[in-house]
Amino acid sequence: MAEAEQPTVAVQETTKRERTPAQLEALQRARAKAAEVRAKNTELRRKERELVNAQLEEKRRLREETIQREHAERFNAKEEENTAPAAAADDEQEEEVVYQKKPKRKRRVVVVQDSSSEEEIEVKLPKPKKDAPQSAEEDLYRRTYDRMFEVH
C-alpha cells in the first residue's frame, strides 16, 4: 500500500529549441544594450560616490578648521589671562578663597542605659522632618502610631 500512496512524477526531457538568425541577432543586440546600461549605471554610481566622499571630506575639513580656530581662540585667551595676572600678581597679592561644603551630619539614634536596678532603657529618637503638609490619611496614621508607641 505504501507504494500505491506515493504519486509518480513524470519526467519530461526538454529539448533545446533552435533560434532563428533574426532571434539570435535581436538577442545579441539586447545583451549589448544591457551591458551598456549596466556600465553607464556603474559609472554614475562611482561618480556619485566620489561626489559624496568629496562633500564629506569638505565638511570634515571645515569642521576641523573651525574646531582648531575656536580651540586656539579659547585657550590662547586663557593663556593671555594667565600671563597678564602673573605680571599684576607681582604688584598685588591676591588671596585665593576656597569654599568647602560641610559634610552632612547623619541622624543617629542614641541609646542611654542607666545602671539602676530597674534596668530602664531610654531611647532618644531623631526629630521627624517637617515635609509638605500631610494628607488626612497620613495624619490619621501618624496619630495612631504615636498613640500605640507612646514613650512614657
C-alpha positions as CSV (number, residue, x, y, z in Angstrom):
1,M,0.0,0.0,0.0
2,A,2.8,2.4,0.7
3,E,3.9,2.2,-2.9
4,A,0.4,3.0,-4.2
5,E,0.2,6.1,-2.0
6,Q,3.3,7.8,-3.4
7,P,2.5,9.8,-6.5
8,T,4.5,9.1,-9.6
9,V,6.4,12.0,-11.1
10,A,6.6,12.1,-14.9
11,V,10.0,13.1,-16.1
12,Q,9.9,15.0,-19.3
13,E,13.0,15.6,-21.3
14,T,13.3,19.1,-22.6
15,T,14.9,19.7,-25.9
16,K,16.7,22.9,-26.8
17,R,14.9,24.9,-29.4
18,E,16.8,26.3,-32.3
19,R,16.5,30.0,-32.7
20,T,16.3,31.7,-36.0
21,P,19.1,34.1,-37.1
22,A,16.8,37.1,-36.6
23,Q,16.1,36.0,-33.0
24,L,19.8,35.5,-32.3
25,E,20.6,38.9,-33.7
26,A,17.9,40.6,-31.6
27,L,19.2,38.7,-28.5
28,Q,22.7,39.8,-29.2
29,R,21.6,43.5,-29.6
30,A,19.6,43.3,-26.3
31,R,22.6,41.8,-24.5
32,A,24.9,44.6,-25.8
33,K,22.4,47.3,-24.8
34,A,22.0,45.8,-21.3
35,A,25.8,45.7,-20.9
36,E,25.9,49.4,-21.9
37,V,23.2,50.3,-19.5
38,R,24.9,48.4,-16.6
39,A,28.3,50.1,-17.5
40,K,26.6,53.5,-17.5
41,N,24.8,52.9,-14.2
42,T,28.1,51.7,-12.7
43,E,29.8,54.8,-13.8
44,L,27.0,57.0,-12.4
45,R,27.3,55.2,-9.0
46,R,31.0,55.7,-9.0
47,K,30.7,59.4,-9.7
48,E,28.0,59.8,-7.1
49,R,30.2,58.0,-4.5
50,E,33.1,60.3,-5.4
51,L,30.9,63.3,-5.1
52,V,29.5,62.3,-1.7
53,N,33.1,61.5,-0.4
54,A,34.3,64.9,-1.6
55,Q,31.4,66.6,0.2
56,L,32.1,64.6,3.4
57,E,35.8,65.4,3.2
58,E,35.0,69.1,2.8
59,K,32.6,69.1,5.8
60,R,35.2,67.2,7.8
61,R,37.9,69.8,6.8
62,L,35.7,72.8,7.6
63,R,34.7,71.2,11.0
64,E,38.3,70.5,11.8
65,E,39.3,74.1,10.9
66,T,36.5,75.5,13.0
67,I,37.4,73.4,16.0
68,Q,41.1,74.3,15.7
69,R,40.3,78.0,15.4
70,E,37.9,78.0,18.4
71,H,40.3,76.0,20.4
72,A,43.2,78.4,19.7
73,E,41.0,81.4,20.4
74,R,39.7,80.0,23.7
75,F,43.0,78.6,25.0
76,N,45.2,81.4,23.8
77,A,42.8,83.8,25.6
78,K,43.2,81.8,28.7
79,E,47.0,81.8,28.3
80,E,46.9,85.6,27.9
81,E,44.7,85.9,31.0
82,N,47.2,83.7,32.9
83,T,50.2,85.7,31.8
84,A,48.6,89.1,32.4
85,P,47.7,88.4,36.1
86,A,51.2,87.0,36.6
87,A,52.6,90.4,35.9
88,A,49.9,92.1,38.1
89,A,50.4,89.5,40.8
90,D,53.9,90.9,41.4
91,D,52.4,94.2,42.3
92,E,49.4,92.9,44.3
93,Q,49.0,89.7,46.3
94,E,45.5,88.2,45.9
95,E,44.2,85.6,48.3
96,E,42.5,82.7,46.8
97,V,39.4,81.7,48.7
98,V,38.4,78.0,48.5
99,Y,34.9,77.2,49.9
100,Q,34.3,73.7,51.2
101,K,31.0,72.3,52.0
102,K,30.4,70.9,55.4
103,P,29.9,67.2,55.5
104,K,26.3,66.2,56.1
105,R,25.5,65.1,59.6
106,K,24.0,61.7,59.8
107,R,21.0,61.3,62.0
108,R,21.8,58.9,64.8
109,V,19.9,57.1,67.4
110,V,21.3,57.4,70.9
111,V,20.6,54.7,73.4
112,V,21.3,55.5,77.0
113,Q,21.3,52.7,79.6
114,D,21.3,53.5,83.3
115,S,22.8,51.1,85.7
116,S,19.9,51.3,88.0
117,S,18.2,48.3,89.5
118,E,15.1,48.6,87.3
119,E,17.2,48.2,84.1
120,E,15.4,51.1,82.5
121,I,16.3,52.0,78.9
122,E,15.9,55.5,77.5
123,V,15.9,55.9,73.7
124,K,16.2,59.3,72.0
125,L,14.7,59.3,68.6
126,P,15.7,61.9,66.0
127,K,13.1,64.6,65.3
128,P,11.0,63.9,62.2
129,K,11.4,66.1,59.2
130,K,8.8,68.7,58.6
131,D,7.9,68.0,55.0
132,A,5.0,69.2,52.9
133,P,1.5,69.1,54.6
134,Q,0.3,65.6,55.2
135,S,-2.9,64.2,53.8
136,A,-5.7,63.3,56.2
137,E,-4.9,59.6,55.8
138,E,-1.2,60.1,56.7
139,D,-2.2,62.4,59.6
140,L,-4.5,59.7,61.0
141,Y,-1.8,57.1,60.6
142,R,0.7,59.3,62.4
143,R,-1.6,60.0,65.3
144,T,-2.5,56.3,65.7
145,Y,1.2,55.3,65.5
146,D,2.1,57.9,68.2
147,R,-0.7,56.6,70.5
148,M,0.4,53.0,70.1
149,F,4.1,53.6,70.7
150,E,3.9,56.5,73.1
151,V,7.0,56.9,75.2
152,H,6.3,57.4,79.0
